[in-house]
């Protein structure tokens, strides 16, 4: 197909954002969070992209009035207050909400796509603004399939946030591949615009239609998902 990337085994790479792309979003797992924290069902009402009208703070982030980190810092504070606790660290939220069971966080569609890419010899990388900042090192080390990712570029350590061009160049340098041999997937439009600015092929991940987004990314790398 016209936009398919061709290359030998090992000569192509799928570069994934982590939160929301590899993982299910916290918006999708309110039931798990409420159960884990002992909150009544329906306590958490903010739904982000699944119901923007319910979430003015999300809308402010989409207008770039606040950053993604600002958004989740505020949600962390709010949920902590529901428990009568002072939470300032996103990983406290994640670990208390569902950190004991990382398997629950992995998107089923992500599992299928990651394994399909690995079988096809497509290399795997993560490019994240907050992997260890939000999830914590222990969570990452126990996360299913994390060992299949040969490269993890995490702004927790680089202090270079997407959409800064340097972060895309850094992951490409670590992969030692031309950008034309890679596809970057992210759910935040500003990060996709950053990839576009440096000429990196990309898919804007739709968290409400994850299977379609993964199928599109793999198609660009010359791989068809069964049933996609």
N, C-alpha and C positions, 0 to 999 in steps of 0.2 A: 504494500500500500504506500501511498505517496509519502506519508510522514514516518514510515518505519525506519528505525535506526538499524543498520547492519554492522556486523563485526564478528570476529572470531570469538570462540569461547574465552571468557575472561576479558574480552575487549568491550564489554558493555556494563553499565551499572545503573541500578535503581537507587536513588538517593531519597530517603524518606524523612520527613518531619516525624517527631515521635508523638507528642500529645495530640490526640484527636485523629491522627492518621494511623499509627500503629496501635494506639490504645483507643478504647471507647472513651468518649468524653464524659466528664463528670455530670453533664446535663442528662446523659443517657442512663446513668446509674444512680439516680436519686433514691430508688428503692433499696439498693445495696447500702448506700450511705446512711439512710435513715435507720435501717436495721442494725448496721454496725455501731452507730452512735446512740442507739436507744431513743431516737426521735419518732414521733408519731408519723404514720404515713401521710404524705401530702404536705409535710412541714416545709420542704424545699420547693419553691415555686418558680425560681428563675430557670429559664430553659434556653437561653442564648439563641443559636441559629434555628432551633426547633420551634421556637415561638418568640420571635424578636419583640413582639408587643408586650410580652410579660417581663421583659428585661431591659429597662432603660440604660442600665450600666453597660450592657453589651452593645447597645446602639451607640453609646458614647465612644466605645472602643472602635467600632466600625467607622465612626467619623474621625478617628485618630485623635480624639480629644484626650484620651488616656491610652497607656500602653497595655499589652496583654498581661504583663507582670502586674500593673496597677489593678487590672480587673480581678485577677486571682488573689492578689493580696487582700483586697476588700472582701471578696467572698470568704476567704480564709478567716478573716477577722469576724465576719458576721456569724459563721457557723460555730466558731469557738464561743462566741457570746451566747449562743443558744444553749451551750453546755455550761455556761457560767465560767468559762475559761478564757484566758488571754492568748490567742494564737496570732503569731506574726510570721510564721514560717510555712510556706505552702506545703512542704513535705510533711509537716505535722498533720495537715488536712488529709493529704493523700494516704499516709500511712495509717491514720486512725480510721479513715473511711473504708479503705479496702486493701491496705498494704499487706495484710496477712494472706491474701489470696491473689497474687498477681495474675493468675490464670483467668480470673474474672474480668480483668482489664483489657486483655488482648482482644482486638477485633477478630471475629471469625474470618472476615474477608481479608484481613491482613495476614492471618495465618496461611490461608490458601495461597495468596499472592506471593508471600515470602518464600514458601516452600516450592512453589512453581518456579520462581526465579532461580532459586538455588539449584534445583534439578536441571534447569536449562543452562547453567553456567553463567548466569547473570550475577555480577557482583553486587553486594549490598552495603549501603552506608546509611548512617543517620546524620542529619544536620538539624540540630535542635538549639533553641534559645534557652532551654530550661530543664534539660533532662534530669541531671542530678540536683539542681536547685529545687525543683518541684517534687521529684519522686524519691530522691535520696539514693546513695550508693548501694545500700543493701537491697533496696527494691529493684534497682537495675540489674544487680548481679543475679537475682532470682527470677528475672523476667523471662518468660518462655521465648525461645528462639534467639535470644540476644547474642548467643555465640556465633550465629551465622553472619553477623555484621562485622566485616573486617575493619571498618573505619567508623568512628563516632567522633564527630566534631560538635562539641557542646559549649555553648557560650557561658555556661557556669564557670568554665576554666579559661576560655579564650577572651571573654569579655567583649566579643564582637557579635553584636546582635544582627540577625536578619532584619531588615533587608540591606545591610551594609555589604557592598560588593566584595569586600575582603573575605567574608565568611564563605561565600560560594567558591571563590578562588582557592581557599584553603582546603575545602573538601576535594576539589578537583586535583589539587596538587598531591594530596595524600593518596588518592586513587591512581594518580599518574595516568589519567585518561583525558583525551580531548573532550570538551564539553558536548560536542555533537554525538558522542557515544553514551551519553548519560541522560536520564530523565529524573527530574526533581519533582517531588509531590509534597504539597503543603496545603493546609486548609485556610490559611490567612492570605487574603488578597495582596496585602502589602508585601508579603514575602515572595509571592508569585511575581509581582511587579519587579522585585529585586532580581529574581532569576532572569526575567525577560530583559532587564537592562544589561545583563552581562552575557546574553546570548545562550543561556542554558535552557535546553528543552524542558518543558514543565507541564504539569497537570494541576489545575486548581481543584483540590480535593473537596468534594461535597459530602459533609458528614451525614447528610440525610440520604445519600445515595452512594454508600461506600463501594459496593460491588462494581458499579459502573465506573467509578473513578479509578479503581485498581485495574479494571479491564482495559481502560484507555491507556494507562501508563505502560502496561505490559505489551499491548498492541504496538505502541511506539518503539518498543524494544524487540519487536518481531516475535512476540509470544502471545498465543491465544489461550485464554483461560477456558477450560471445558465448561460449557453451560453459560458462558458470559455473553 
